[in-house]
Amino acid sequence: MDIVKTIAQVREVVRKARGDGKTIGFVPTMGALHGGHVSLMEAAGNKCDFVVVSIFVNPTQFGPGEDLDKYPRDIEADAEKCRAADVDLIFAPEAGEMYPDKLISWVEVEKLTDKLCGRSREGHFKGVTTVCAKLFNIVLPDIAFFGQKDAQQAIVIKRMVTDLNMPLVIKVCPTAREQSGLAISSRNQYLSEDEKKQAALIYASLQKCEQLVKEGETNSEKLIEAMIGKLAESPCIIVEYINIVDSDTVADIARVSGQALAAIAVKLGNTRLIDNIILDTTG
Ligand code: PAF
């Protein structure tokens, strides 16, 4: 496994792999790799011949007051996990390699980004889509792998790829969870043991919602009420949003019919956590 820091090096290694007839799978990350990332790397390895992982804490997707400076960074531990997952190439650029000049060209997806997380994280998705467009142009993957945990991010990236005719496929993989059900996230390491226990209520509330849908409840207001009730079992969880939305447009829906997304963002102490579940009335 190679670890490279420059765009020129990635291009050279990937060009050679492609020349050898290999398909390229790509997992973009901000490092602090965990089981969720490993499951994406494994999915990439199962589908593609050559797997590239990028490790770059992208400054343009962090707003003022967010955790850019304290975001966990440990390239050696990350490299170890990539090696164990049979990754072929890590691209770990410095910020100056990705943003040598102040950026004046951005990629922005409208409408889908002003809801859910976009409400409280102004400019976040513009930073995500811009860096992903840059990374896709650098790596030129056949398939890029994203996690369902960041459901809105996956929806936005898919739309960018469709709208801009980018020549790759976006594959969205299931959320990896701890035994308690808590969605695995790099930010979980900010949580105390007690907060972790309370954080398990996030998935428990999504499961409750799923159960109610299975029992025939489709009214979004009632489903949201039930989720709020479950989360209220924690003395510390502060709900940022709980929404039931269309899984393509992210628009709020009054009733679940077919597929929909139940999405939650909460604050637990200083840590912001998100999770979601796909609801389905057809099965
Ligand atoms: O999901 C993430 O870790 C980041 O948003 C991504 C896709 C790597 C872009 O910086």
Residues whose N, C-alpha, C, O or C-beta is under 5 A from the ligand:
A	BS01	PAF	P28 T29 M30 F56 N58 V128 V131
